[in-house]
Amino acid sequence: MQTPLQITIRGIPHSDALDLRIREKAGKLEEFHPRITSCRVTIEEINKHQQQGREFQVGIDVRVPGKEIVVNRAHDEDVYVALRDAFDAAKRQIDELPRP
């Protein structure tokens, strides 16, 4: 990547485990498509209700030459599931890009 990975976490305490998982997923994306120029990941807790549990929103913005891929995924209860789903969706979109 030309620009270092940017990670933003809002509304939940910072976790080294979560940070490591994001870096691993971004690294795998870069292995899958080496022309990625930047990747921004945002994780936030939304709609926090005592009776309904927690909901997490994961946003990923990946740039490759000539294209920007934006993914947003929400999941109840598990931030890691939301993260996995978002990176899987980004990988599918990258896979659809024409190869040089």
TIPADO-417999 format. One line per field, with one value per atom (N, C-alpha, C): residue in three letters; atom name; chain; residue number from 1; x, y, z. Coordinates in pm, whole numbers, m for minus. Each point is the difference from the previous one (the first is absolute). Example, Ala and Ser with C-alpha at 12.3 -4.5 7.8 and 13.67 -1.06 7.14 Angstrom:
REM residues 2
residuo c(Ala|Ala|Ala|Ser|Ser|Ser)
atomo c(N|CA|C|N|CA|C)
cadena c(A|A|A|A|A|A)
num c(1|1|1|2|2|2)
X c(1319|m89|90|m35|82|m77)
Y c(m569|119|120|105|119|109)
Z c(780|0|0|m72|6|73)
This chain:
REM residues 100
residuo c(Met|Met|Met|Gln|Gln|Gln|Thr|Thr|Thr|Pro|Pro|Pro|Leu|Leu|Leu|Gln|Gln|Gln|Ile|Ile|Ile|Thr|Thr|Thr|Ile|Ile|Ile|Arg|Arg|Arg|Gly|Gly|Gly|Ile|Ile|Ile|Pro|Pro|Pro|His|His|His|Ser|Ser|Ser|Asp|Asp|Asp|Ala|Ala|Ala|Leu|Leu|Leu|Asp|Asp|Asp|Leu|Leu|Leu|Arg|Arg|Arg|Ile|Ile|Ile|Arg|Arg|Arg|Glu|Glu|Glu|Lys|Lys|Lys|Ala|Ala|Ala|Gly|Gly|Gly|Lys|Lys|Lys|Leu|Leu|Leu|Glu|Glu|Glu|Glu|Glu|Glu|Phe|Phe|Phe|His|His|His|Pro|Pro|Pro|Arg|Arg|Arg|Ile|Ile|Ile|Thr|Thr|Thr|Ser|Ser|Ser|Cys|Cys|Cys|Arg|Arg|Arg|Val|Val|Val|Thr|Thr|Thr|Ile|Ile|Ile|Glu|Glu|Glu|Glu|Glu|Glu|Ile|Ile|Ile|Asn|Asn|Asn|Lys|Lys|Lys|His|His|His|Gln|Gln|Gln|Gln|Gln|Gln|Gln|Gln|Gln|Gly|Gly|Gly|Arg|Arg|Arg|Glu|Glu|Glu|Phe|Phe|Phe|Gln|Gln|Gln|Val|Val|Val|Gly|Gly|Gly|Ile|Ile|Ile|Asp|Asp|Asp|Val|Val|Val|Arg|Arg|Arg|Val|Val|Val|Pro|Pro|Pro|Gly|Gly|Gly|Lys|Lys|Lys|Glu|Glu|Glu|Ile|Ile|Ile|Val|Val|Val|Val|Val|Val|Asn|Asn|Asn|Arg|Arg|Arg|Ala|Ala|Ala|His|His|His|Asp|Asp|Asp|Glu|Glu|Glu|Asp|Asp|Asp|Val|Val|Val|Tyr|Tyr|Tyr|Val|Val|Val|Ala|Ala|Ala|Leu|Leu|Leu|Arg|Arg|Arg|Asp|Asp|Asp|Ala|Ala|Ala|Phe|Phe|Phe|Asp|Asp|Asp|Ala|Ala|Ala|Ala|Ala|Ala|Lys|Lys|Lys|Arg|Arg|Arg|Gln|Gln|Gln|Ile|Ile|Ile|Asp|Asp|Asp|Glu|Glu|Glu|Leu|Leu|Leu|Pro|Pro|Pro|Arg|Arg|Arg|Pro|Pro|Pro)
atomo c(N|CA|C|N|CA|C|N|CA|C|N|CA|C|N|CA|C|N|CA|C|N|CA|C|N|CA|C|N|CA|C|N|CA|C|N|CA|C|N|CA|C|N|CA|C|N|CA|C|N|CA|C|N|CA|C|N|CA|C|N|CA|C|N|CA|C|N|CA|C|N|CA|C|N|CA|C|N|CA|C|N|CA|C|N|CA|C|N|CA|C|N|CA|C|N|CA|C|N|CA|C|N|CA|C|N|CA|C|N|CA|C|N|CA|C|N|CA|C|N|CA|C|N|CA|C|N|CA|C|N|CA|C|N|CA|C|N|CA|C|N|CA|C|N|CA|C|N|CA|C|N|CA|C|N|CA|C|N|CA|C|N|CA|C|N|CA|C|N|CA|C|N|CA|C|N|CA|C|N|CA|C|N|CA|C|N|CA|C|N|CA|C|N|CA|C|N|CA|C|N|CA|C|N|CA|C|N|CA|C|N|CA|C|N|CA|C|N|CA|C|N|CA|C|N|CA|C|N|CA|C|N|CA|C|N|CA|C|N|CA|C|N|CA|C|N|CA|C|N|CA|C|N|CA|C|N|CA|C|N|CA|C|N|CA|C|N|CA|C|N|CA|C|N|CA|C|N|CA|C|N|CA|C|N|CA|C|N|CA|C|N|CA|C|N|CA|C|N|CA|C|N|CA|C|N|CA|C|N|CA|C|N|CA|C|N|CA|C|N|CA|C|N|CA|C|N|CA|C|N|CA|C|N|CA|C|N|CA|C|N|CA|C|N|CA|C|N|CA|C)
cadena c(A|A|A|A|A|A|A|A|A|A|A|A|A|A|A|A|A|A|A|A|A|A|A|A|A|A|A|A|A|A|A|A|A|A|A|A|A|A|A|A|A|A|A|A|A|A|A|A|A|A|A|A|A|A|A|A|A|A|A|A|A|A|A|A|A|A|A|A|A|A|A|A|A|A|A|A|A|A|A|A|A|A|A|A|A|A|A|A|A|A|A|A|A|A|A|A|A|A|A|A|A|A|A|A|A|A|A|A|A|A|A|A|A|A|A|A|A|A|A|A|A|A|A|A|A|A|A|A|A|A|A|A|A|A|A|A|A|A|A|A|A|A|A|A|A|A|A|A|A|A|A|A|A|A|A|A|A|A|A|A|A|A|A|A|A|A|A|A|A|A|A|A|A|A|A|A|A|A|A|A|A|A|A|A|A|A|A|A|A|A|A|A|A|A|A|A|A|A|A|A|A|A|A|A|A|A|A|A|A|A|A|A|A|A|A|A|A|A|A|A|A|A|A|A|A|A|A|A|A|A|A|A|A|A|A|A|A|A|A|A|A|A|A|A|A|A|A|A|A|A|A|A|A|A|A|A|A|A|A|A|A|A|A|A|A|A|A|A|A|A|A|A|A|A|A|A|A|A|A|A|A|A|A|A|A|A|A|A|A|A|A|A|A|A|A|A|A|A|A|A)
num c(1|1|1|2|2|2|3|3|3|4|4|4|5|5|5|6|6|6|7|7|7|8|8|8|9|9|9|10|10|10|11|11|11|12|12|12|13|13|13|14|14|14|15|15|15|16|16|16|17|17|17|18|18|18|19|19|19|20|20|20|21|21|21|22|22|22|23|23|23|24|24|24|25|25|25|26|26|26|27|27|27|28|28|28|29|29|29|30|30|30|31|31|31|32|32|32|33|33|33|34|34|34|35|35|35|36|36|36|37|37|37|38|38|38|39|39|39|40|40|40|41|41|41|42|42|42|43|43|43|44|44|44|45|45|45|46|46|46|47|47|47|48|48|48|49|49|49|50|50|50|51|51|51|52|52|52|53|53|53|54|54|54|55|55|55|56|56|56|57|57|57|58|58|58|59|59|59|60|60|60|61|61|61|62|62|62|63|63|63|64|64|64|65|65|65|66|66|66|67|67|67|68|68|68|69|69|69|70|70|70|71|71|71|72|72|72|73|73|73|74|74|74|75|75|75|76|76|76|77|77|77|78|78|78|79|79|79|80|80|80|81|81|81|82|82|82|83|83|83|84|84|84|85|85|85|86|86|86|87|87|87|88|88|88|89|89|89|90|90|90|91|91|91|92|92|92|93|93|93|94|94|94|95|95|95|96|96|96|97|97|97|98|98|98|99|99|99|100|100|100)
X c(84|m84|88|m41|75|m27|m125|m38|m17|54|m15|m148|m28|m134|m48|m124|m58|m113|5|m100|m61|m135|m72|m100|3|m92|m74|m134|m83|m101|m16|m106|29|116|39|144|39|139|97|117|102|45|18|42|114|110|112|m42|m87|m47|m79|m86|m78|91|94|95|80|45|75|m86|m127|m89|m21|m17|m17|125|117|125|19|m39|9|m91|m125|m97|45|52|48|121|87|116|m40|m102|m48|m62|m69|m54|113|106|113|70|5|56|m89|m129|m97|8|19|9|113|121|117|m1|m95|m2|m85|m40|m74|90|m52|80|m30|m124|m32|m119|m9|m110|m31|m126|m46|m109|11|m99|m54|m133|m67|m93|12|m89|m63|m132|m68|m119|m29|m120|m115|m109|m117|m122|m99|m128|16|73|20|m127|m63|m121|22|m42|18|m74|m117|m82|26|56|20|146|87|140|78|112|90|m6|23|7|125|75|124|m9|58|7|147|29|136|m3|85|14|141|10|131|1|105|20|135|m4|121|16|120|27|104|m33|94|7|101|8|m130|m61|m120|m130|0|m122|4|m117|m16|m109|29|m95|m40|m131|m51|m94|22|m83|m42|m128|m51|m79|31|m70|m32|m117|m40|m30|24|m31|m32|m100|m36|99|38|74|148|45|138|73|93|77|88|46|85|m77|m127|m83|m26|m28|m20|127|115|128|24|m24|17|m90|m129|m95|40|48|40|121|100|118|m34|m90|m43|m69|m83|m68|100|99|104|79|32|75|m81|m130|m85|0|m9|1|135|107|134|17|m54|9|m68|m100|m73|74|104|77|79|13|84|147|68|143|85|109|88|73)
Y c(m118|118|124|98|125|83|m5|72|m101|25|m95|m24|m119|m36|98|48|92|m73|m2|m67|102|8|87|m85|10|m74|100|m3|95|m74|48|m50|m131|m58|m121|15|m65|12|m60|61|m52|m137|m90|m136|m38|m50|m44|m117|m87|m115|46|99|52|69|78|67|m102|m107|m104|m69|m28|m65|89|130|93|m1|4|0|m130|m112|m129|m2|45|1|94|116|95|m57|m69|m62|m107|m77|m102|63|113|70|45|50|48|m116|m117|m117|m39|12|m37|94|130|100|96|m23|79|146|42|139|90|m47|84|115|122|117|49|m22|40|m81|m7|m71|71|39|62|m88|m29|m83|79|7|68|m98|m10|m85|87|m13|75|m78|25|m59|97|m53|83|m58|83|m43|m85|50|m75|8|m113|m11|m107|28|m98|m130|11|m119|m71|70|m61|m39|29|m36|104|m43|90|m25|107|m11|75|m63|57|28|110|39|m1|m68|m4|61|98|62|m21|m35|m19|80|77|79|m43|m69|m51|71|45|65|m81|m19|m58|101|m6|98|6|118|21|m44|m48|m51|14|29|4|m100|m83|m100|37|13|36|m109|m48|m106|44|m21|25|m123|m51|m116|22|m43|8|m141|m23|m130|17|m73|1|m86|49|m74|m23|m24|m43|86|79|88|m80|m117|m82|m57|m33|m48|114|119|116|28|m11|22|m104|m125|m107|22|30|21|118|107|118|m31|m67|m33|m101|m94|m94|74|97|79|82|57|77|m91|m120|m94|m38|m22|m32|113|124|114|16|m23|7|m110|m117|m113|31|86|36|104|60|100|m67|69|m55|m2|m106|m13|66|64|66|m102)
Z c(0|0|0|m77|m3|125|48|120|113|119|109|34|48|44|107|m15|98|72|132|82|94|m1|91|77|133|85|86|m8|75|88|121|86|70|m25|71|44|108|46|m102|m12|m91|48|m94|31|m93|58|m82|m89|50|m78|m122|18|m111|m101|47|m87|m82|64|m68|m107|32|m97|m122|20|m111|m88|62|m76|m79|60|m70|m122|19|m110|m113|36|m101|m73|72|m62|m100|32|m93|m124|19|m117|m91|59|m79|m72|62|m68|m118|19|m103|m120|27|m106|36|m50|43|m43|m83|m45|91|116|93|44|m12|36|141|49|137|51|132|65|131|17|124|59|128|70|117|9|111|68|132|78|107|12|105|53|125|60|m25|m51|m30|71|20|56|125|95|124|85|18|81|105|123|106|m30|m55|m18|m132|m97|m130|m26|92|m19|m78|m56|m69|m150|m75|m145|m46|m90|m48|m149|m41|m141|m41|m110|m53|m139|m21|m132|m52|m127|m63|m129|m18|m121|m58|m113|m65|m133|m28|m129|m77|m127|m95|m114|m85|m108|m82|m2|m80|64|123|61|152|56|145|38|96|47|142|22|132|46|122|58|139|32|135|43|118|51|148|40|140|50|128|58|148|44|141|79|114|100|m24|m123|m18|m102|47|m87|m96|42|m86|m118|19|m110|m99|51|m87|m80|64|m65|m111|32|m100|m121|27|m109|m89|62|m77|m87|54|m80|m109|27|m104|m115|33|m103|m81|67|m70|m94|46|m84|m124|16|m115|m102|48|m91|m70|73|m60|m104|28|m92|m134|2|m122|m85|54|m74|m112|m113|m107|44|m36|34|m107|41|m99|m86)
